[in-house]
Structure formats: structure tokens, C-alpha cells
Amino acid sequence: SLKGARVLVTGASTGIGEQMAYHYARFGAQIVITARREKVLQQVTEKCLSLGAQKALYIAADMASESDPDKVVNFALEKLGGLDYLVLNHIGPTPFAMWEGDMEHTRWLMKVNFFSYIQMAWRALPSLEQSKGSLVVVSSLLAKMTNPFTLPYSSTKFALNGFFGSLHHELAMKKSNVSISICTLGLIDTESAMDKVRSVTKIPAYPATEAALNIIIAGATRQLDLYYPWFTQVVHIMKELFPCATNYVIQNYSYNYNP
């Protein structure tokens, strides 16, 4: 049961994060949400309360900041009295295009998509340890296999998988009470994603609300790995078994690209 569970969801103003907030609300959880836009967060919070959340609060934050990730966790710990679930979902905007050497953007994106994740996880771990809680990391199939047009984004997701996969081992070896769930998602029909890829890719998109529910279930049941939709795991296995064939399909059939 998630009734009364104390949950912090990042990147919750739109897309998957927003849908997770609504699902947690329907389960009767106590929720803190965060993103950059305060007005949108306020609207999501109001809807969460109308859907049945025991408590719904928000805090606006910039995850590229060195101080805001800690500020958000401290706010949730203070307002909720601890955490049962930390759901790390936020991402920074990045172009869907050939990489042209923009190092400044790549450094910035690494702050948002990677460094803030590990900063928040470290700050929340003592509370999660006390509550036998769960750390949920929203990742991507692009962290399992390389693709064109997403170099900075893929790099941050590969880093996430490496860090939290390794942290899982360390927590297990220390007999920790905290579980880690790493969620590998395919293309999801969020507005931001579809705006970028609609005319470029032939890959099918799947509903954000269903992805959000699967992520919540993975955290609640303490699964280490979630693949959504299910065939993302098959695609990953095919890439490992038949790399040349998979690369050929990616380069010649998955995208509409004319040099």
C-alpha cells in the first residue's frame, strides 16, 4: 500500500513526472514535487489534492544549481518528516540533432541529469535507510545502447546506470534497507519528446501515464530493473547478441535522415 507514503518526485511539472504525481495522489500518498516552473507546480499540486493525496506540496528548483538539489531534499524531509520514496525523474532540455561539439551544453546537462541525481540520493539515503525506503531512478534505453542524435543525453543516462548500478552493489554488501530501482524506458509520448522526434524517428511512442504507473510499481515492489515497454529489454538483448545487425537497422531504418 502507498497510502500515507512520503514521496518526493522530481521533474513533476509535465510528462512522466506529472503523471507519477497523479498516480501517487490516487494511492493516497504524501507528495512533494519539484521542477523549475512554480506556476505549473502549483497547478499539479492542486490536482493531486483533488485526486486524494494526503498531502501535496511543491518547491521550485533548478537542478543545474549546486545548492538546489540539497534544498529540495531538505524541504521534503522537513515537510513530510522523512522519505519513503525518492523518485529521480528530471531531465534538462537538449536538442535531438547531430552533435556539433557544444561542450558547454554537455557540461550543463551532466549537472542536471547526473550530478544532481547523485547529490539528492546521497542526501536522502539516511532517511530512506530509516524507513526501509526505495530510490527510483528513471533512465532510458539510450543508457543501454547507443543511438544517433542524442549524444549528450545518452552520456548522462549511461553515467546514471553506471553509478546507481554500482551503488546497488554497495548497499547490498552493507545490508542496507534501501532498494534501488533503475527504470529503462523506450520512447514515451510526452510533449517535449514528441516535439523533437515526431518527424525524425519511426520508433513507436508509448503512453506517459502507463510508464508512470509501471515506475511506481517497480519502486513499491523493490524491483532492481524495470523495462517499459517490455520489448525494450528484447531490443537491448538483440543489441548485445547481434551488434552489427542492430547498428545497421538503427542507422538505416530507425530514423528519417538525409545528409
N, C-alpha and C positions, 0 to 999 in steps of 0.2 A: 504494500500500500504506500502511496505517495502522499496521503492526506497528512498535512502538517509538516511535510518535509521542507527543509530550509535549503533553498536553491538560488544560486547565482548563475545567470545566463548572460554571456557577452554577445555582442553583435545582435541585439534583440530588437532593433527598431524596424527591421524589414526581414523578408526572406525566411530562411530556416530558423533563425533565432527567434523571430516574432512568432512563428508557428509553435516552436517549443514552449514559449511563454504561455500561449493559449492552452496547449495540452496540459502543462503543469497546473494551470489555473483550474481546468476542469477536474483534475485529480484532487483539488483542494490543498495544493501546496502553498508555502510561503515563499514569495519570489522577490528577488532583486534583479532588475535588468539594467543593462548599460549599453550605450552606443554614444555617438558624438552628438546627435541632434536631440536637444531637450524637448522640443515641442512634440516630436513624434513619439519619444519615450513616454511622455505624459499620456498620449492617446492610447498607446499599447497598455499602459498600466491601468487606465480606466476600464478598458475592455477586459483585462484579466480579472479585475474585481467583479465585473458583471458576470463573468463565467464561473465564479465560485472560488477564486483564490482566497485563502485565509488572510493573506497579507500580500500587497503588491507595492513595491517601491522602485524608484529609478534613480540613477546617478549618471549624469553626462560625463564622458571622459574621452580623452584622446590617447589611444594605445601606443602612439609613437612617442609619447612623453615618458620620461624616466620615472616620474613620480605617480602618474595617474593609475597604473596597474595596481600598485600597493594601496592607493587611496580607495579604489573600488572595493578591493577585498576587505579593507578595514571597515568601510561603510557597511558592507553586508554582515560582517561579524558583529558589529555594534547593533545594527537594527534587528537582526534575526537571532542574536545570541549564539551564533555558531553556524556551521555549514554542514549539510549532509551531501550536497551535490555541488560541484563546481563544473559548469559546462562551458568550455572554451570554444567559441564558435566564430569570433570576429575575424574579418579579413580587411585588408586595405585595398582600395581600387587599383587596378593595374590593367594596362592595355592588352588586348588579345591581338598580338601582331608579332612580326619578326623582331627579334631583339637587335637594337642598333647601338649597343654599348652604353646605355644610360646607367651608369654606376650609382649616381645619386639616388635614383628611384629604387634601385635594387637594395641599397643600404637601408633606405627608409622602410621598404616593405618588409625587410628582415626584422626590423624593430617591431612593426605592428603584428606580423603573422607568426613570429617565432619568439623573440626575446620577451615580449610582454606575456606570452603564454607561460614560459618557464618561471618568470617573475611572480605571476599570480599563483601558479601551482605551489611554489615554494612558500609563499606567504600563507596559503590556505591549508597546507599539509598538517600542521599541528591540530587544527580544528577538525579536519577530516579524520585524523587518527582517533580523536576522542569519540567521534560519532560513528566510527566504522563506516565512513562515507566513501563516496565514489568521485573520481576525477574523470571527466568525459572530454575527450579531445576530438573535435570534428576535423577530419583530414579528407583526403581525396585520392581517387585512383591515380591522379597525377603525382602522388607521392610513392607510387608503386611501380610506375612505368613512365618513361619519358615520352613527351609529345611536343610538336612544334607550337609556336605562338604563345607559350606560357612559361618562358624560362625563369623569370624572377619568382613567379608564383610557385612553380614546381619546386624550385630550390628551397623555398621556405617550408613547403609541405614535406619534402624529403628530410629536412632538418627536424621537423616536429616528430615524424615517425621514428627517426633515429634516437632522439632524446627520450621520448616517452616510452619507447620500446625498451630502452636500456634502463630507464627508471623503474619500469615494471619488475625487472630482474632484481634490482637493488632492494625494492620494497619487499618483494617475496623473500629474499635472503635474510632480511631483517625481521621477518614475521610480522610485517605491518598489517594493520587493519584496513588500509586504504586500497581500493581496487582502481585499476586504470582501464578505461575502455577507449580504444582507438577506432574511430568510425571512418571507414573508407567509402566515400560517396562517388557515384558517377555524376553525369550532368543532371542538375536539378533545375526545375523551371522557375527559378527566381527571376525577378525582373532584371536585375543587374547582369545576371549570367546570359539571359536570352537576348538582351540588347546587344551584347558583344558577339554572340556566336550564331545568331539566327540565320544569317545569310552565308555563313562560312562553313559550318560543320553539318554533316549528315547524321551525326550521332543523336539518338532519341533522348529527350529530356523526361524526367520523372517528377512527380508532384512533391513540392516542398513540405506540405502538411504530413504526407506519409513518411518522408525522410525524417522529419522531426520526431514523429512518434516512434519510429524504429530506433533513433538515437536515445530517446528517453528509456525505452525498454532495455536497451543494451546497458545503460548505466544502472538501472534498477536491478537487473539480474546479474550484474557484475561480469558481463562478458568482456573478454580481452579484446576481441576483434569483431567488428560489425562490417559487413559488406552490403551496401544498398545502392541500386537494386542488386539482387542476388548474383546476376551474371557478371558483375564487376570482378568477383573472385575468379570466375572462369576466364575472363579476359586476362587477368593477372597471371594465372597459371599458364595460359597459352603463350603469353609473352616469355615466360621462363623456359618453357619447353621448346618453343619454335620462334626464337628471336628474329631471325631473318625474315621469315614469312610475316610475322606480326608487324615488323618495321615496314615491310613493303605495303601492307594494307594501310597502315597509318599514313604513309607518305603519298599514296596514290589514290586511295578510295575514301578516306575519312573526312577530307576537307576539300572545299572548293577553292583552289588556289592556282592562279596563273602568274608565273614570274614575269 
